[in-house]
Amino acid sequence: MESAQNQPVYDVIISGAGPVGLFLACELALAGCSVLVLEKAAAAPSRPKQLPLGLRGLNALSVEALYRRGLLAELDAPKRLALPFATPGAGPGARPQGGGHFAGLTIDPTRVDAAQWPYRLPNSTPSQLFAELAELEAVLARRAAALGVPVRYEQPITGFQQSADGVVVDTANQNFESKWLVGCDGSRSVVRKAGGFEFAGTEPRFTGYSALVDLADPEKLRPGRHVTATGMYMQAQPGYVILQDFDGGAFHQTGQPISREHVQALLRRISGTDVTITALHLASTWTDRARQATAYRRGRVLLAGDAAHIHAPLGGQGLNLGLGDALNLGWKLAATIQERAPAGLLDSYYAERYPVGARVLDWSRAQVAIMEPTPEARALRAIISDLLQTRDGATYFAGRVGGITTCYDLGGAHPLVGHSVPNFELEAGPTIGELLRDGQGVLLDFEGNSILEEVAHEFGDQLNYVAGQAKEQAGLRAVLIRPDGFVAWATAHDAPAVEELRQAAAQWFGGKK
């Protein structure tokens, strides 16, 4: 085995080159950190990551994050695939607010009251987009390479040893050394297990199946998602079938091969038809096991994405949750490495992201609860269905599914604090999304107040001061925005509380170096 003695010492080693690991690598490299990514799989995308099995939904927060780093325009799949849950008859470029589903119950975007989201401006990026997992990984890998991040495929982590000063990471034939290690290596995370992280939660109620098949008689299956007396089936498109069999996760846990006969028997039982599968091309199983690490950091080792939390893939929440972890962690870990982080900055990663993860796990459990083939579940499902027909009900569910109502508890007085910043567009041209491309914080001053400019300069190059009127200001005078695009301070007053601003900035930025 090759020793780490003659190898560079990286700032961060990331285990896992999925979207979460690659996005985190990009965030760290953007901030000037040296990063190495180690991945067990081959570089070529596996078939399950390609369409149709690789179809994923990006919520509002993920779309905004990719846009703010200049990555959204590089994705082709959202341009080729129809905007999900679009309003029938909407004109070109229409961007419906909300949509999605809860346990297969569609959220009608025409019932969503976008007026309840006053800071979601007309020029906001879409609240939902389709993406292909393989393409998303490819786009992120290209950006990581452009930022100088090496990605070593077919070189999984086998273990590690950490000290007060760093981490030595083991692979099958080589050791590497870094100051920090982040596990983005999925639900069976080696980093989580080797690090002794507790992974607490609930056991599964069902085995889920995703299958590419040839059907002799596809017309026997209704399109869309259907909860029946014996489970759930969905024909997303001809030949792409998703099933949920409430067996307590038993089949998935056996690890047995998935046969054509097995899938056909399940499909017939759940759909109540005699549909025939003539060929099974690809199939995988999954469950609704819901677990979350009770800590996201132990010493110099951190977790993000599925390594930190797992749940049923209902509504596409997993990818969005993981991208949010990466966005939140990247700038905080970079500031810590570069010794410009205020006290407690890295601890705020867990403080902010753990509650978001816990809410998603409960959201997933709630969906499973009303999909079970029991009288009690059917009764609850009928009530939820009724609520979704109301304006307030549709708006609530759309806000949760789209991440629009996600808010960190940052303690600010203004209601915008803790939310993703609106996509303000300056009269001079750029939007706030474009101003966040370099990964720095921004003090946006609509009034050109020289006192606010002086405060911004107290924090050196960590905080960009931008002055100018916006086309729509939502009644605000100034906004302090963190590198992840979340609002740390905002004011609507003519005479802003300067000391309040200074304290808010000091909480997230460490001042001049």
N, C-alpha and C positions, 0 to 999 in steps of 0.2 A: 504493500500500500504506500502510495506517495504521501510524504509528510507535508504538513502545512507550513514548514519552516521557510521554504523558498517561494511561497505563494504570497500574493498581496493580502493585506488585511482590509477586508471590505467594511464599509460602514454598516451595511445590512445584507444579510443573506435571506432570500425569500424561498421557502419551499412551496412549489406549485406555480405552474405557468398557465393557469386558467385566467379568466377575465379579472378576477380579484387580485391575484398575485401580480399579473402584468400591469394592471392599473396602478397598484401600489408602487411597483417599480418605477413607473413613469412619474408618479408624484414625487417620489424621493429623488430621482435623478433630476427632475425639473428644479428641485431645491438645491441641487449641487452635491448630493450624496453619491458615494460609490456603492453600487448594488450588483449582486450576483443572484440570478434566479436558477434554481435547480428543479428539474421536472422529471418524473418517472416515465412519462409516456414519450412516444416518438413525436417528432416535429410535425409530421403530416397529420391533419385533423382526422379524427375517427369519424366513421359514418354517422353515429348518433348525434354528432355535433353539427351535421349538415341538415339542410331541409329535407323532409318536414320535421324529423324528430328534434332537430336543433333549433326549432322556432322558439323564440323567447319574447316576452313582452317587457319593454322598458317603461318604467313609470316616469312621472314628471321629474322627480329628483335625479334619476339616472340620465334622462335626456338632457336636463340642464347641466349636469356635471360634464357630460361628453361635449356639449356645445361650448361650455366655458373653457375647455382645454383645446378647442379646435379639432375635435375628433369626430363630431357628429356628421360633418359633411363628407367624411371619408367612408361612411357606411353606405353601401349600395342597397342592401336589403330593405331598409325603410322606404326607399324610393320605389322599389319594385312591388312591394307588398302593400295591399290596401291598408289605409289607416284604420286601425281596429276601432270598432264601435262608432263609426262616423255617422252623422245624422243623415238619413236618407234624403237625397235631393240637394245636399249641401253643395255649394258651388266650389270651383277649383280653389285650393288653398284654404278652405274652411278648416278650422281647428276646433272641434268640439271639446268642451271641458267636461272631463269625467268619462264614465263608461266602465267597461270591464264586467266582471261577474262576481258573485258571492255564492260559493257552493253550486255553481252552475246556473244560478238565477241571474239573468242579464240585468245590468243596470242601464236603463234607458237614458242616454245623454240628453234627450230632449226634456227630461224631467229635472235635470240638474240645474240648480239655481246658482250660477257662477257669481251672482251678486254677493253671495255669502263669503266669497274669497276676494275681498276688495283689493288685495295687493297682487292679484294675478292679472297683469296688464294685458291689453289686447295683442301686443306683440310677443307674448310669452311663447316659448317653444311648446310643441305639442305635449299634452298631458299623458299621452301614451303612444308608443311606436312599436312595431314589430322589428325584431332583429334576428339574424342567424348567428348562433353561438360560434361557429367556425369562423365566420367573417369578423365578428367582434374580436375574437382572439387574434386574428391575423392583423387587424388594424392596430391593436394595442401592442403586438409584438413588433410591428414596424416602427411605431413611435418609440418603444423602449430601445430598439436598436439605434435609432437616430439620436437618442440621448446617451448612447454609449453603454447601454446595459447588456452584458453578455447573458444569454439564456442557454443553459446546458440541458439538452433533452436526453432522455434515457439515462439519467444520473440521479436517482432518487436518494433522499436523505435516509440513512439507516439509524442514526442516533446523533447525540451531541453531548458535550460537556460544557457547562458554563461556569465562569468565575466572576469575581467582582468587576473584572475589566473587559470581558468579552466572552465569545462563544467559539468553541471548536466544533465544526460540523463534520460528521462522518458520512461518507458514501462507500460504495462497495470497494472502490480502488483508489480513493483519494480523500484527503482531509482538507477542509477549508477553514479559514479563520475570519471572524467578523466581530464587530462591536455589539451587534444585535441580530437576532434571528426572529423571523415572522413566519408562522405556519399558515399558509393559504392552501393547504394540501387536502382539502375536502373533508367529507364526513368521517372517513377512516384515518384522519390525520395522524401521521407518525409523530409530528412535533407535539401535538396535544397529548398523546399517550406517553411518549418519552419524557415529556415535561411534567407529568403527574397532575394535569389539570382535571378537576372533577367535571363530569359531563352529566348533568342532572336533567331529568325530564320524565316523559311518559312513553309507554310502549305502544306499538301500532294497533290499529283496529282493522286495517285492510292491507291487502297486497294490490298494488297498482301495476298495470301492464301498459306499455307503449309498443305497438306492433305495426310493421309494414307488411301487408298481406295482399294476396290476390283473392277477390271474392267472385264466386260464380254468379251471385245474384245480389249485387250491392243495393239494389232498389228495395230490398227487404229491411234495410236499416234506415231509420230516419236520420237525416243530417242533424248535426248539433249534439248537445249534451243532454242525456236523459237519465234521471234517477228513477229506478224501477223498484219493484218489491223485492228484488234479489241483488241489487247493487247499482252500478252506474256504468253506462257505456257512452262513448262519444265517437262519432265518425267526423273527424275534422275535415277530411277530404277523402275522396274515394281511395280506399286501400290503406288509410292511416287511421288506426283504431286505438282508442284508449279505454281501459277497463278498470273498475274498482271492485274487487271481490272481498267482502267483509269476513275474512278468515282469520283475523287477528295477526295478519302478517305471516301466517304459517308457511305458505309456499315460498315466499321470498327468503325466509330464513333457512329453508332446506338447501338452497343453492343448486337445485336440480336444473337441468337443461329445460328450456321452454320449447315444447313441441307444438306442431300444428294442431294435433288432436286436442291437446290441452287448451289451447287458446280458443279453438272452435267450440269445445264443450262449454267453456265459460261464456263465450259470446252468445251462444244459443240460450243458455240458462238466464243470463242477465237481460238480454234483449227480448226474450220470449218469442223468438223466431226460429226457423230452421235454416238460417243462412249457412252457406257452405264456404269454407276457406280452402282454396285449391293450392295455395302456396304460402309459406311463411318465410319472408325474406330477412327480417330483422326483428328482434324483440328484446325488451329489457323489463325488469321488474323494479319496483320501488315501494316504499311504505309511507305511512304518516307518522312514523316515530318522530317525536318532538323532544329535542334535547338542547341544552345550552350550557356552555362552560360557565361555571360560577365565578371565574375570574378570567380576564382577557390578557393578563400579564403575570408572569412569574420571573422576577429578576430581569434578565435581559432577553427574555423570550415572550413573544406576543402571539395572539391568534386573531385571525380575521376570516370572514366568509364562512363557508360550511365547516371549517375547522372549529369555529366558535359556536355554531348553532345549526341545527338541522330541523326540518319540518316537512310536511307534505307539500309537494309542488302544486298547490292549488292557487291559481291566480298569478303565478310567476313572481312571487315575492322573494324567492331565494337569491336570484341574481342581483336584484335591486338592493337587497339588504347587504350583500357582500360588497357591491360597488360603493355603497354608502360607508361601510367600514373603512375601505381603502382610502376614500376621500377624506374621511375624518382623521385617520391615523397618519397619513403621509406627512403633512406639514408639521404636525406636532412632534413626530419622531425626528424629522429633519432638524427642527429647531433645538431639540434635546441634544442631538449629536453635535451640532455646531455651537453648543453652549450659549445659546441666546434665548432659551426658553424660560419664561417666568415660572416660579414655583407652582407645581401641581399641574402643569400643562399636559404632560403625558398621561397623568392619572385621569384627566378629563375625557380621554378616549373611552375608557370603560364607563365612566359616569354618564356619558352621553349616549353611547351606543348600546349598552346592555339593556336599558329600558326600551329602546326601539326594537331590539331583537325579541325581548319578552312579549311585546305587544303583537309582533308578527306571529310568534308561536301560538299565542292565544287566539289570534285571528284564524290561523290554520285549524286549531282544535275546534273552534266554533263551527267552521265549515263542515268538518268531518261529522260533528254531532248531528247536524241536520240532514246529512246524506245517508245516514244509516237506514237500513230497511226495517224500521220499527214504527209502530203507531205513534210513539212519542216524538220521534224525529220528524215524521210526516206532519204532525200538528205544528211543531215549531217552524218547519219549512213553509207551511201555509201562512203563518204570521209574518215571517220575514218577507215572503213574496208580497203580501199586502203592504208592508212598510215601504218596499221598493217602488210601489206605485205612487207614493206620495212625494211631493217636492223635497221636503226636508229629509225624508228617508233616502231618496236617491242621491241627494247631495252629500249626506253623511257617508254613505258607502263609497261613493265615487272619490271623496276626499281621502278616505282611508286607503283604498286600493291604489289610487294614483300617487300617494305620498304627499299630496298637496297640503294636508293638515299636519304633517310631521313637524314637531317643534321641540327644540332642546330647551331645557330649563336653565336659562342663562341669567335670570334674575333682573332683567331690564324692566323699566317702567312702561316703555312703549309696546303695544301689542305685536309689532313686527319683530321684536327681538327674539332670536331663537329660530326664526323661520328662514327659509331660503329667500335670498334677496330678489325682489322683482326685477324684471329685465328692463331696467330704465334705459331709455335711448336719449342720449344727449342731442341737443339741437345741432351741435357741431358734427354729429355723425355716429360715433361708436356707441354700442350698447354696453351695459355693465358686464354682460357675458364676455364681450370681446376684451374689456379692460382687465378681466381676470385670467387671461391666457398665460401670464407669466407666473401664476401661482403665488402672487404677493397679496397682502391685504390692501384694501382700498378705503380711504376716507373720501366719500362722495359729498361734495359741498355744493348744493344748488344755488347758494347765495354768494359764494366767493368771499367768505368771511376770513379775514387775515389772521384772526386769533385761532381759528380752526387749523389753518395752514401751519401755524407755528407749532401747534400740538402734534400734528402729523410728522413734522420734521424732528420732533423729539425721539421718534422711533426709527430714524434712519431709513435704510432701504427696505426695511420690512413692511413699510406702509406707504403706499402711493397716494399722494394727494391729487384729487381730480376735482376741478371746479367747473361749473357750467350749468346752465338751465337744461332741464330734460323736457321732452315733449309732453310727458305726463309724469307728475311727481307724487301723486297719491297723497297730497296734502303735507308732504315732508319737506324739511329744510336741509337736513344732512343725515347721512347714514354711514356707519362704520361696518365694513364687511370683512369677515375673516377670509383667509385664503381658500377655504372650502366653499365659499359663497353664502355662508350663513351670517345673518345680521347680529352684530354684537352690541350695537347701540344705534338709536335713531331718535330724532327729535322733529317735532312739528312747530316748535316755538321760534319766534323771531330772534330771541336772545337765548341761544342754546346754553345749557349747563356745561360749561367748559370743564370744570373739575370732574363732573360725572363722565364726560367723554374721556378725559385723561385716565381715570380709574379703569374704565372699560377697556381702553387700549392696552393699559399696563397688564391687564389680566391675560391678554392673548399675545402680546408682542413684548419682547424683552428690552427694547430700547437700542440705542446705537452701540455697535461693537467697534 
